[in-house]
Amino acid sequence: MHELSIAMSIVDLAIEEASKENAKKITEIEIEVGTWAGVDSEALLFSLNVTKQYSDVLKDSEIRLIKREPLMYCSGCNREFTPKVQYTDTCAYCNSAQIELIQGRELALSSLSIQE
């Protein structure tokens, strides 16, 4: 269960960022999780809720996971599209292979709400 180690890293990062601002409490953590990030969102949320209990700065915080669906961009036709399968290799509109994933694999601490 690598979600526990991810949760521990997120908690460490949140505490580090809060200390830079001399915050006494973190009231909310917002984390973006792409559906193709290879992370079980429920296991991550559970792990975060367990891990935060070991920090006075974090233990009363609310954790919000924001799921990001995959989005691809085709430079052949300049369109964005939502792929139907994870390992697509052509554009849904023009069948070009000039595509790139622009959203869907993120795993990021996107914001903290703190109390000074």
C-alpha positions in Angstrom: 0.0 0.0 0.0 2.1 2.9 -1.3 -0.7 5.3 -0.4 0.5 5.4 3.2 4.0 6.5 2.1 2.4 9.1 -0.2 0.2 10.3 2.7 3.3 10.6 5.0 5.1 12.7 2.3 2.0 15.0 1.9 1.8 15.5 5.7 5.5 16.3 5.9 5.2 18.8 3.0 2.1 20.4 4.6 3.8 20.8 7.9 6.9 22.2 6.2 4.9 24.8 4.3 2.9 25.7 7.3 6.0 26.3 9.4 7.3 28.7 6.7 4.3 30.8 7.3 4.5 30.4 11.1 1.1 28.7 11.2 -0.2 27.2 14.3 -2.8 25.1 12.6 -3.7 23.8 9.2 -7.4 23.9 8.8 -7.7 22.4 5.3 -5.6 20.5 2.9 -6.5 20.2 -0.8 -4.9 17.5 -2.9 -5.4 17.0 -6.6 -5.4 13.3 -7.7 -5.6 12.3 -11.3 -7.6 9.2 -12.1 -4.6 7.9 -14.0 -2.1 8.7 -11.2 -2.0 5.0 -10.0 -3.3 6.0 -6.6 -6.3 4.5 -4.8 -8.1 7.7 -3.7 -10.0 6.0 -0.8 -6.8 4.4 0.5 -5.0 7.7 0.3 -7.7 9.6 2.1 -7.8 6.9 4.8 -4.0 7.1 5.1 -4.0 10.9 5.3 -6.7 10.8 8.1 -4.6 8.3 10.1 -1.3 10.1 9.5 -2.5 13.6 10.3 -3.4 12.5 13.9 0.3 12.4 14.8 0.7 16.2 14.2 -0.8 18.9 16.4 -0.7 21.2 13.5 -2.8 18.9 11.3 -4.9 16.7 13.4 -8.1 18.8 13.2 -7.7 19.6 9.5 -10.2 18.8 6.8 -8.8 16.9 3.8 -10.3 17.4 0.3 -9.3 15.3 -2.6 -10.1 16.7 -6.0 -10.2 14.1 -8.7 -8.9 15.1 -12.1 -10.2 13.2 -15.1 -7.8 12.6 -18.0 -7.7 15.2 -20.7 -5.6 15.0 -23.9 -4.6 17.6 -26.4 -4.0 16.9 -30.1 -1.6 19.2 -31.9 -2.8 17.8 -35.2 -6.3 19.4 -34.9 -5.8 21.7 -31.9 -8.5 20.0 -29.9 -8.8 18.6 -26.4 -10.6 15.4 -25.7 -11.3 12.9 -22.9 -9.9 9.6 -23.8 -12.1 6.5 -23.5 -9.2 4.2 -22.6 -5.9 4.8 -20.7 -3.5 3.7 -23.5 -5.0 5.6 -26.4 -2.5 6.5 -29.1 -4.6 8.6 -31.5 -6.9 11.6 -31.4 -10.6 10.9 -31.0 -11.3 13.6 -33.6 -8.7 13.3 -36.4 -6.9 10.0 -35.5 -3.5 11.9 -35.4 -0.8 10.4 -33.2 0.3 13.9 -32.2 -1.4 13.7 -28.8 -0.3 14.4 -25.2 -1.9 13.9 -21.8 -2.4 17.3 -20.2 -4.4 16.2 -17.2 -5.1 13.1 -15.3 -1.9 11.9 -13.7 -1.4 14.6 -11.2 -0.8 14.0 -7.5 -0.2 17.3 -5.9 -0.8 19.3 -2.7 -2.7 22.1 -4.3 -3.5 24.3 -1.3 -3.4 24.7 2.4 -5.6 26.8 4.6 -3.8 27.9 7.7 -4.4 29.6 11.0 -1.7 31.8 12.4 
